[in-house]
């Protein structure tokens, strides 16, 4: 089975940045079970996930109230 590793640079509201490598599929949210846990009131417990289909990465919003954005555009999938 192929393993997709995604390297991300995370920029936080307080100005600090960090990098990390994450296995795809990647769940994103406040929940401790998420692969990428973001502790912000703007982030839902299960906010979004990143999937790989045919070597292409997709971001899927999981119905969060505030939504998910890519390059300033709100996305659902």
C-alpha positions in Angstrom: 0.0 0.0 0.0 1.3 3.4 -1.0 1.7 5.9 1.8 1.3 9.6 1.1 3.1 12.0 3.3 2.1 15.7 3.3 4.6 18.3 4.5 2.8 21.4 5.8 4.0 24.8 7.0 1.5 26.1 9.6 1.3 29.8 10.3 -0.6 30.7 13.4 -2.4 33.9 14.4 0.2 34.8 17.0 2.8 35.0 14.3 4.8 31.8 14.9 5.2 29.1 12.3 5.9 25.4 12.5 6.3 22.6 10.0 5.1 19.0 10.1 4.8 15.8 8.1 1.4 14.1 8.2 0.1 10.9 6.7 -2.8 11.2 4.3 -5.8 10.7 4.8 -5.5 13.5 7.4 -8.2 14.6 9.7 -8.1 18.2 10.9 -9.9 19.6 13.9 -9.9 20.3 17.7 -10.6 16.7 18.6 -7.5 14.9 20.1 -8.1 12.0 17.7 -7.4 14.3 14.7 -4.1 13.9 12.9 -3.7 17.6 12.8 -5.1 19.2 16.0 -5.8 22.9 15.9 -6.8 24.5 19.1 -8.9 27.5 18.1 -12.5 28.4 18.7 -12.8 28.8 14.9 -12.0 25.2 14.3 -14.7 22.5 14.7 -14.0 19.2 16.5 -14.0 17.4 13.2 -13.4 20.3 10.8 -12.0 18.9 7.5 -9.9 16.1 6.0 -7.3 15.8 3.3 -7.7 12.8 1.0 -5.6 11.5 -1.9 -7.3 10.1 -4.9 -5.3 9.0 -7.9 -2.3 10.9 -6.6 -4.3 14.2 -6.3 -4.9 15.8 -2.9 -8.4 16.9 -2.0 -9.6 19.0 1.0 -13.1 18.2 2.2 -14.9 20.4 4.7 -16.9 18.2 7.2 -19.7 20.7 7.7 -17.9 23.1 9.9 -19.8 26.3 10.7 -17.1 28.7 9.7 -15.9 26.6 6.7 -12.6 25.8 5.1 -10.8 28.0 2.7 -8.1 27.4 0.0 -6.5 30.5 -1.4 -9.3 32.7 0.0 -12.1 30.6 -1.6 -14.5 28.6 0.6 -14.6 24.9 -0.3 -16.8 22.1 0.6 -14.9 19.4 -1.3 
